[in-house]
Amino acid sequence: MIDERSSGLSSTRPLLSALCAGAAALALAGDARSQPAAPHGAGDAGLARTLQDHRWTLQSATDGTGRPVEALLPKDHPITMRFDGARLSIQGACNQMNGGWRLDSQGQLTVGRLAATMKACEAPLMEADAALSAALSAPVGVEAAGGSTPSLRLSTTARQRLTFSGQPTLRSLYGVPKRLFLEVAPQTVDCTLPSGASGRCLQVREVRFDDKGLRVGQPGAWQAFYGEIVGYQHQPGVSNVLRINRYKRPQAPADASAYVYELDLVVESRVDGKK
């Protein structure tokens, strides 16, 4: 069993140390070795930093008359945005969308063409993603504030107002993460939790890729993982390969992991062991 209290995913082998070097890191893992720079053309460095230091969750959307834009607010499927360096990552109601972004000197946000995953969902969730993509298809006005109650408001050319609440990103709290790739098994297993109680844990193992995105070598042994992967929700019967950001806690509680794990990207999903 993995000892979450001291080393997170420790084992006798280094975890994916070779994966974060060379072309493989550029093709798959990205560069997590330094703080992300503001995108080229960011007119307000302070505003850009506020955007980057928070994860933004859509709380309300209104049209020009103040009425709610219901299409953007599907029940139980919050829309979130992260400004990670020059990349905007959006978890929509159904699919994940990614694109570039920049701020001009007038404080307007321009989002590049968004590439989206192709998962099929119920119609209201697909419509929410389409409505958000349409809202961001032209430059939008931006007002953002950090502090104890971070907030973000986007004003679109169609006179819509999208209001987001902010939560500090793990990067802003803990610094630069290490990138890892973990495969999560379809089913959980019995395990002993740090409290000594019995529970159910994820099964994970390390995986490696070459610079073409193909798996190389043999995966590591399956191990129980009783920590949390922020942003990941396991579905029984579905296995996933996850790109993970692992952050080192400066002072971890005695009964907690020395690391914080965050989902960066779902690289691959399989149902019941089949594509």
N, C-alpha and C positions, 0 to 999 in steps of 0.2 A: 504494500500500500504506500502511496505517496505521502510523505510527511509534510503536510501543508504548513505546520507550525514553524518549521525552520527554513525550508528551502523550496517550498512550492512544488515544482516538478523535478526535484532532484533525483538522480539515479547514478549508477556507476559510470554512465557515459555522459559527456557534455551534450546538452540539449540543443541540437540544430546549430552548433557553432559554425559549421562549415557553410550553412545555408545563407548566412548573412554576409557573404563575401562575393565579390566579383559580379558577373552578369546575372547570376541567379537572384541576387539581392535587388538588382535594378528591375528585373523582369517580373519578379513575384513579390518580394518582401517590401520593396520600396526602400527609401533611405530614412531610417529612424534614428540616425546617429547624431543629429543636430536639431536644434529648434527650427521649426518651419519659418521661412522668411515670408514677409508679406508679399502678395503677388505683385508683379511688375505693374506699375501704374496706380498703386494704391495711393489715393490723394491724401488720406488722413491716417497716419501711422497709428495714432491712438485708437481710432475707431476700428481699424483693421485688427489690432491686438485684442480689443474687446470681443470682436466677432470670433477670433481664433481661440480665445481662452474659455469659451463656453459651448456647451451643447444646448441647442435651442429647440424647444418644444412648442408647437403651435397651440395656442390657447383660444384664440378667437379669430374670426374672419368676418368682415362686414363689407357691404357694397357702398356705393356713393350715397345712399339714403340712410345708412346705418343699420340696415337689415342684415341678419346673419347669412353668410354664404354657406348653405348647408352642405354643398358638394365638397367643401374643404374640411368638413368636420365629421367624418364617419365615426360612429360610436365605437369605442374600445379599440381604436386603431390610430393612436397619436402619430402625427407627422413630426419628425425631428430633422434638424440640420446641424452639420458640423463643418466649420471652415478650417480645414486641415492644410496649412501652408497655402499653396495656390489652388488647392482642390476643394470644391464644395461637394460634400457627401450628404445625400438626403435619404433618409429612410421613410419612404412614402407609406401610404396605407396598405399598399400591396408590394410594390417593387422598390428596390434600391436604385437611386439615380446618382450619377457622378458627372461633374463638369468643372471647368475652370471658372474663376470669378475675379473681378477687379473693382476697385472704387475709383471714381473720378474726383476731380478737385471740388465738385459741387456736392459731394457726398452721395452720389447715386451709385447703386450696385448694378453691375452688368454681369450676367451669368452666361457662360458659353453654352453651346449645344449640349444637352444632357443625354448621356448614354444610360440606358436602364436595363436591368435584368428583365427576363421574359416570363416571370411566373404569372400564371393565370389565377385570378381571384374573383370573388363575387363582384357583380357590376358596380355597386356603390364604391367599392375600394378602388377599382380601376378608374372610375370617374374622378375620384379624389386626386389620384396621381396625375391624371390628365389636366385637371383644373389647376393644380399647383404648377405643372410644367408650363401651362399657358400664362399663368400670372407672372412667371419669371422669364418669359420669352422676350420681354423688352426691359430696358433699364427701370429700376425701381428706386424710390427714395428710401433712405435708411435713417432711422433714429435708434441709437443703442446706448444703454447705460449699464455699467458694472455695479460693483458694490454689493450690499447685502441682499438686494432684490434685483438681480440682473433682468433687463427687459430689452426686447428688440421689436421695432415696428417697421414694417415694409409697406410703402404706399405705391400701388401699381398705376399704370397708365389708364386702367379701367376704373380708377377711383376706389379700388378695393383697399382695405387696411387689414393687414395680417399682423397679429400681435403674438409674440413668443415670450415664454419665460426661459431664463437661462440657468444652467447648472455648470459650475466650474468643471472643465475637462480634467481627466486624470493627469494629462501632460502638464497642465498648469499647476497642479498640486504636487506632482512627484518628479517632474523633469522628463528627460528623454527615455523612452522605453527600449526594450530589446524585442526584436521581432522573432516569433516562433510560429511553427506550423504544427497543429495538433489534429489528429483524427479522433473523433468522438464516436464510440460504438452505438449501435441502434438501441441497446437496452442498458439500463442501469444495473448495478449489482449491490448485494448486501455489503455493508461496510461498518466500521466502527468510527464514529464521529469524534472530534477532539474532546468533546465532553464525556466520552466514554459510553454514550448511548449508541444503540444500533440504529442504522439508517440505510438509505439508498444513495449510492454515489454514481457519478458518471464514470465510464471507462474511457481512458484516453491513451494514445501512444503517439510518439513523435514520428513525423514523416519528412522526407527530403525530396527536393525537386531539382532538375537541372535547369539550364538557362532557357530551355524551350518549354518549360512548364510541365515536363514529364517526370513522373516519379522515378527515383533512382535508389538503389540499395534496398535493404530490407527494413521494414518498419520496426520500431522498438517494441518491446513487450507491452501488452496491455497492463495498465495500472489504474487503481482506483483514485479518483480525484474528488475530494469532498469540499473543495473551495467553490467560489462563485466566479463565473466568467461574465463580466459586466456586458450587457447587451445581447447575451445568448440565452435563448429559451429552448430547452431540449424537447423534441417531440419523440415519444416512444415509437420505435420501428424505423426511425430515420437516422442514418449516420451522416456525419458532416466532416469535411476537412476545413479547419478554421485557421485563418491568419490572425495571430494573437499579438497584442502589445502587452508586454509584461513589465510592470513598474516595480521598483524596489521601494518599500516603505522605509523611511528614515528611522522610525521607531515603531516596530510592530508589537502589539500586545502579546503576552506570553502564550495565549491560547489561540493565536491567529497566525495566518501565513505571513512570511516576510515579504511576500509579493502580492500585487494586485494584477489580475488578469482581465483584459478587455478585448472583446471581439472587434477586429478591424474589418474582416471580410470573410464571407462564406465562399470558399474556393470551389467546393464540390459537395453535392448532396446525393445520397442514394437512399432508396426506400427498400427495406428488407434485404440489404446487401446487393441490390441490383440497380443499375443506372436507370 
